[in-house]
Amino acid sequence: MAVACIHNGTLLSGYARMEKCAVLVEDGFIADVFSERRFEQKRLPSDAVVLDADGAFIAPGLIDTHIHGFAGHGTEDLSVDAVLAMSEELGRYGVTAFCPTIYPMAEEDMLASIRASVGAIGREPGARVMGVHLEGPFISPARLGVQRPEFVRPVDLELMERLFAAGGGHITNMTVAPEIKGMRELALYCQKKGIVLQAGHTDATYENMLEGMQAGILHSTHFFNAMSRLHHRDPGAVGAIMIHSELSCEIIADGRHVHPDLIKLLMRDKPSSKVVLVTDSLKPTEQHKCPLFANREEVELVDGVFQRKADGIIAGSALTMIKGLANLATWGVPLENAIEMAASNPARILNLGKRGLIVPGYEADLVVFDREFRVRASLVGGRFVKNEL
């Protein structure tokens, strides 16, 4: 039996903070959580791997459910090796699970990208692939961001069948525009297949959003970005998400995609259990060579975000999940709630199984980081994948 124990740490369980705690891992699962005093009395097997956290935080592994690429590798590479490289690098940054996110592309490329992401499942050297996030192609041409207009499509259930078949049942979530004709039929299809739908890249009216909610679209993509704005005569997508507590939302906490004070407003009106921290990071995130490309277009890093070089439009984030946690804490979000947003909420909202909490019987996906938010260790399924970043 493989045994590991992390002790002398401050536990952030997703609900509370507990000082001087230890976590026992057996065969890839959390076996027990106890005090440091009990650790000193405990007899561990001679071959157990023991890590002294030295007062650092012990938290559930971070889960990024919206990520296009990392460290020079991306889903647009259409390669299993690229997804495996993302897995390895993400593990070094405290991410233990992720959903490779696929842009709208030509159909043959989308199918290849889906197959590549799914092909990495079970072979990951670091963070586990939980399934695929499709960001489109059934989105609004009026709210593209930098999505390429030639690949945006009206709802097509036959195409959806082909995308689903390519994923072999591993499409976890999908960004859609609720106002598009045929969306209700698509929503019913996805509900049967266990795909979580997210409102995003949408020009929906408030009424469109309510109709989407009735069809089961209860999550939303990069809140405030690429969606219809709040207006006093039509609350739009932003207003619907703010008004209705049952709607959950992603946030990109880099300080550029959303102003920190708007995140404070959101946290005042939205239960923390309904907010999911994501990076929406692009292929060149943490890549230090030039030129930089994302979604097959040249981008440049300007003030912490990637902009499309051709026109300066924000193309996506250079955020890491651990940096997002640090930002939220700096902006006044209690660290316990920030961990909830980065681990337990995505696991629950996207039905990712028994992960995201430090509870006996849950997957031993853990991250250890210090008070300066430096990752000291990551465990995926009880296996150490990284020490001392």
N, C-alpha and C positions, 0 to 999 in steps of 0.2 A: 504494500500500500504506500503510495507516494504521499508524504506529509510535508507541509510547510507551515511556518508560523511567523507572522509579523507582530512584533510586540513593541511596547513603550511608545505608543503613538496616540494621537488624538483622533478618535473615530468620528467620521462624518457619515452617518448611516443613510442619509437621504431624508431623515426626519429630525435628527438631533445631533448634538455634539457631546462626546464623552471623552474625558481626559484619561490618560494612562490606561489604555486598552490594548488588548491583543486579539488577533484573528487567527483561528486555526483552520487550516485547509487540508482536506483529505480527498485524494483521488479526484481532484478537479472541482470539488464543491466546498462551500463553507461549512465546516463541521461545528464550530463553536465560536462564540465571542465572549470574552471574559476580561476581568480586570488584570492589571499588571501584577498585583499581589498573588492572584491565582496562577499566573504564568510562572512565577518564581517557584511555586509548589508543584507545578505540573511536570510529569515525566514524559518526555518526547522520545521517539525512536532515535537511535544513534545516527541514522542516515537522514533525519529530518533536516530540511533547509530552514534556517532561522535567520530572520532579518531584524535587527534593532532599528526601529524607525527614528530613534533619538528625538522624540517629541514631534516629529513631522506628522502631517495629516495622513490618515488611511481612509480612502474613499472608494465607493464603487467605481469601476472602470468607466471612463468617459465614452459616450455613444454618440457618434456623429451621423445623423440620418440624412444629411444634405451636404455632399462633398463630391466635387467633380474630379479633383486630382490633388496630388501632393508630391513635393520633392522631385519634380520633373517627370512625374508619371501621371497619366490621366485616363479616364474612360474613353476619351476620343482616340486613344492609341489602338483600340479594338484588340487588345492583347491580354491574355491571361497573365503573362509575365508582368505587365504594367500594374494590374490590380494586386498581384502578389507583392510587388515592390511598394505599392501604397500601404499594404498591410504591414510590412516590415517597418517602414518609416513611421507610420502612425503609432505603432506600439511603443516607439521610443518617446512619444509625446503624451503618453498616458491614455491614448484611445485604445479601447479593447474590443470595440465593435463598431461597424460602420455600414452604411448603405451607399455603395457607389452610385453616383447620380449621373444620369445620361441626358445629354442635350437632345433636342429635336435635330435629327439628321436625315439624310436619305435613308429610305427603308432598309436597304441592305446593310448600311452602316449601323443603324440602330439595332438591328437583329444581331449583328456581329458583336457589338458592344455589350448587349445583354448576355449573349453566350459567353463572352470573355469573363464578365463579372461572375456569372454563375459557375463557370469553370474553375474559378479560384476557391470555391467553397470546399472546405475539408483539407485544403493544402496550405492554408495561411501560415506564414512564419511569425506573424504578429497579430494585429487586430483581426477579429473574425468578420467575414462578410455575412451580414444578416439577411441580405436580399438586395434587390435593385430598386432604386428610386427613379422613376421616369418623370423628368421635368418637361412635360409635353408628350406628344406633339399637339394635343387638343387644347390649345391656349389661345388667348386673344391677340390678333394682329395689332391691336391698339396699345398693348402693354407688353411689348416684346423685351424691353431692356436691350441686351445684345444678342438675344436669340435670333437666329437667321430666319427671315420671313419666308424664304422659299421652302422651308421644311415644316412650317406650321400648317396644320390640316384641320378640316372639319371633322366632327366625330365620325368614325368609321369602325363599326363593330367587327368587321372582317379583319381589318388591320389590327385591331386590339387583340383578336384571337391569335394572330400570328406573333404579336409581341409576347403575349402570355405563353404561348407554346415555346418560344425561344427561351423564356425564363424557367421553364420546367416547374412552374409553381412557386418561383422565388421572387416574384415582383411583390415588394412589400408595400410601397406607397407610390402615389402618382399625383403630380400637380396638374390641375385642370382649371379651366375657366367655367364657372357654373352657368354663365349666361348663354353659352354656345348651344345651338340647336342640336337636339339628340343627347344632351348631357344626362337627362334622367335615365334613358335606356343604358347609357354607359355606366352610370352610378349603380344601377341594379345589377349589371353584369359584374362589376368590380366587387360589390358586396358579396355576391355568391362565391367569388374567387378569393375572398379574404384580403383584398387590396384596399388599403386606407387611402381615401381621396383627400387632397388638399387643395383649397382654393388659392390660386396664385396665377400670376401673369394674366390678370383678369380685369375687365372693365365693367364688372357687374354693378347693377343698381342694387340698392338695399333690398328691393323685392326679389331680385335674382338671387341674392345671397340667402334669403329666407327659403326660397324654393330649393336651393342647393342643400340647405340644412335638412329640409324634409326628405330629401333623397339620400341623406347620409353623408354629405360633405361637411365634416365637423372639425377638420384640421385646416391650417392655412400655411402658406409658404412665404418665407422671409417677409414677415409683417412690415407694413408701411411701404415696401418696395414692390414696384411693378403691379400695383393694384389701384383701383378707383379710390379717390381721396374722400376725406370727410367733408361734407357740405351741409349747410344748415337745412336745405330742402331735400337733399338725398344723402343719407349717411354713407352710402357706398359700401365697398368692401371693408375699408378701415373702420367705419362706424359700426358695421354689423359685428365685427370681431370685438370691438370695445364694448358694445352694448350687451352681447349675449355671452353669458358665462360658460355656456356649454361648448362654445367654439374655442379650440386651442390654437396656438400659433407658434411658428418658429420666430426666433430673433437672431440677427447677426450682431453680436456685441463687440464690434470693432470701433465704435464711436464715429464712424463715417456713414455706414448704411442707415443707421438710426441715431439721432442725437441722444446722448445719455439722459437728458431730462425727459425725453419722450418715453424712454424705458422706465424711468421713475413713474411717469403718469400711467403707463401700462400696468406696472406692478401695483399701483394704488387701486386700479379698477378690475384687474384680472387676477383670479387665484393663481398663486405660484404653480399649482399643480397643472395648470393649463398652458404653461410656457415652456418651450423647448429651445435650448441653446443649440445652434448649428454654426458651422463655419461658412458654408457655400464656397469653400476654398477651391482655387483653380490649380491646374497642373503646375505652374511655376512657384506655388507657395513653398517657402523655405528652399527654393532653388537659387543658386548664386552664380549662375552663368547667364550670358546674354547671347543672342536675343531671346526673349521670352514669348511663348505662344500658349494660347488657351482657346479651345474650340476651333483650332486651326487658323486663328487670327493672331497677329502680333499684338502684344499688350505691353504696357510699362507700369512699373510700380510708382505711384504718386501718392504721397501722404498716407501710406498704409493700405491703399486699395489698388487693384489692377484696373487700369483704364485701357480701352481699345485705342491703339496708337493712331488709327485712321481718323477718329473723330472725338476722342477724349471721353466718351461715355463710359461710366463705371461698368466693368465687365464682371467683377466678382471680388471676392474677399481674399486677403492674404492672412486671414486669421487662423490661429490654432485653437483647439478647444481649451487648452490650459491657459492661454492668453485671454480667451473669452471669460473664463472663470475669474482671472485676476481683474479684468475690467469691471465685471459685475460687482465684485467686492469693493473696488475703488469707488464705484458709483453708489454704494450704500446698500446693495442687496446682501442680506445675511448669507454667509458662506454655505450654511445648511440649505438654504433655498436655491442658491446657485448650483450646488451639487444635484439637488432634486431636478433642476432644469436640464442638467447635462447628463444625467444617468437614469434616474428612476422614471422621469416623465417620458422620455423617448421609448424606453422599454415597455412602459404600460400602454401608451397611445398607439404604438405600432405593433403591439402584441408580439414582442420579441422574446418571450419566455421568461424564465426565472433568473433575471439579471437586473442590475440597476439598484439593488439594495444589498446591504451587508447583513444577511439573515441566514441562519442555518438552513441548509437545503438548497440555497441559491448557487448559481454558477460562481466560481471563485475568479471573477473578473475584478481586479483591484488596481488602484493606483496609489502610490505613495508620493506626496509632494511636500516641499518645505514651505516655510512662511513667505518666501519670496517667489513661490509658485514655480520652483524648479522641480522637474520630475526626477525622483530618485529611483523608483522601481515601478514596473508594470507587471501584473500577472494576468494571463489569459488562460482560463480553464485551469488555474492553479499552477501554471508554468511561468516562471520568470522569463520575460522577453526583453527586459531592459533594466540596467542599473546605471545611475549617475550620468544623466544626459550631458 
